[in-house]
Amino acid sequence: MTEYLNKNDDNTQEHKMIEYTVQVDSHYTKWYINKKLHRENGPAVESTTGNKMWYLNGHRHRTDGPAVEWNNGDKSWYLNGYEVTEAAVMKPVKQLTIAEIEALLGHKIEVIAG
């Protein structure tokens, strides 16, 4: 499937072709976008033996579980192509501005060194 995107940048219109491909053989089903492994609603690679791998734009990536699930039950966790811990994916650190912290606490705070 091919799709065209209209992009408005500085009053110019740009057309980009996006090519979606699904490759199926006797061992794997693989989803691609512009020749890079990519799938947003499931694993981009599924093997007939039960292995599953999630990719976005050619990088192993998953924000709601392991990016690799092996058929033996082993799991690996990745964000943007980098292997990380399970906690980094399932319990990420939330970054807040001082204003957001003050809103949550209901009063002003002062940041001190140390």
Phi, psi and omega per residue, in radians:
M1 nan 2.431 3.104
T2 -2.106 2.414 -3.098
E3 -2.319 2.542 3.113
Y4 -1.944 2.398 3.104
L5 -1.953 2.376 3.019
N6 -1.716 2.261 -3.104
K7 -2.210 2.226 -3.133
N8 -1.795 1.916 -3.102
D9 -2.303 1.982 -3.113
D10 0.948 0.809 3.125
N11 1.088 0.336 3.032
T12 -1.954 2.653 3.139
Q13 -1.941 2.249 -3.089
E14 -2.069 2.370 3.101
H15 -1.931 2.156 3.097
K16 -2.092 2.371 3.102
M17 -1.611 2.269 3.068
I18 -1.975 2.219 -3.106
E19 -1.925 2.069 3.074
Y20 -1.738 2.311 -3.128
T21 -2.374 2.414 2.985
V22 -2.089 2.134 -3.109
Q23 -1.902 2.193 -3.127
V24 -2.163 2.226 3.001
D25 -2.350 -2.947 -3.049
S26 -1.257 -0.198 -3.107
H27 -2.031 -0.530 -3.003
Y28 -2.443 2.706 2.823
T29 -2.069 2.215 -3.074
K30 -2.266 2.391 3.111
W31 -1.884 2.377 -3.117
Y32 -2.273 2.657 2.900
I33 -2.275 2.149 -3.088
N34 0.841 0.797 3.060
K35 1.210 0.226 3.057
K36 -1.988 2.418 3.073
L37 -0.988 2.280 -3.048
H38 -2.926 2.288 2.999
R39 -2.806 2.286 -3.075
E40 -1.655 -0.339 -3.051
N41 -2.051 0.515 3.123
G42 2.815 -3.078 -3.133
P43 -1.199 2.468 3.111
A44 -1.430 -0.324 3.093
V45 -2.290 2.199 3.042
E46 -2.259 2.174 3.120
S47 -1.676 2.776 3.110
T48 -1.198 -0.282 3.107
T49 -1.555 -0.045 3.065
G50 1.818 -0.019 3.068
N51 -1.256 2.505 3.138
K52 -2.369 2.394 -3.140
M53 -2.379 2.266 -3.139
W54 -1.710 2.334 3.114
Y55 -2.386 2.566 2.930
L56 -2.277 2.187 3.109
N57 0.881 0.715 3.074
G58 1.476 0.015 -3.116
H59 -2.042 2.400 3.034
R60 -1.069 2.261 -3.040
H61 -2.878 2.317 3.009
R62 -2.785 2.319 -3.091
T63 -1.807 -0.062 -3.109
D64 -2.196 0.396 3.125
G65 2.868 -2.992 3.135
P66 -1.222 2.513 3.126
A67 -1.425 -0.297 3.081
V68 -2.319 2.201 3.048
E69 -2.124 1.931 3.137
W70 -1.474 2.672 -3.088
N71 -1.167 -0.238 3.092
N72 -1.569 0.040 3.123
G73 1.721 -0.212 3.088
D74 -1.164 2.635 -3.109
K75 -2.410 2.572 3.057
S76 -2.271 2.513 -3.039
W77 -1.989 2.282 -3.111
Y78 -2.417 2.534 2.961
L79 -2.294 2.164 3.099
N80 0.913 0.644 3.086
G81 1.550 -0.082 -3.121
Y82 -1.842 2.311 3.091
E83 -1.254 2.314 -3.098
V84 -2.331 3.101 3.092
T85 -1.444 2.831 3.062
E86 -1.021 -0.705 -3.121
A87 -1.096 -0.607 3.138
A88 -1.105 -0.527 -3.139
V89 -1.548 -0.829 -2.996
M90 -1.523 -0.378 3.113
K91 -2.361 1.100 -3.080
P92 -1.162 2.639 3.084
V93 -1.316 2.249 3.123
K94 -1.569 2.240 3.104
Q95 -1.633 2.272 -3.115
L96 -2.223 2.549 2.996
T97 -1.407 2.895 3.094
I98 -1.046 -0.705 3.134
A99 -1.078 -0.691 3.125
E100 -1.181 -0.674 3.102
I101 -1.139 -0.764 3.114
E102 -1.061 -0.698 3.123
A103 -1.130 -0.699 3.114
L104 -1.173 -0.686 -3.124
L105 -1.390 -0.455 -3.124
G106 1.468 0.247 3.071
H107 -2.754 2.907 -3.136
K108 -1.229 2.644 3.049
I109 -2.227 2.809 3.058
E110 -2.132 2.266 -3.138
V111 -1.538 2.243 3.119
I112 -2.112 2.744 3.131
A113 -1.246 2.644 3.006
G114 1.896 nan nan
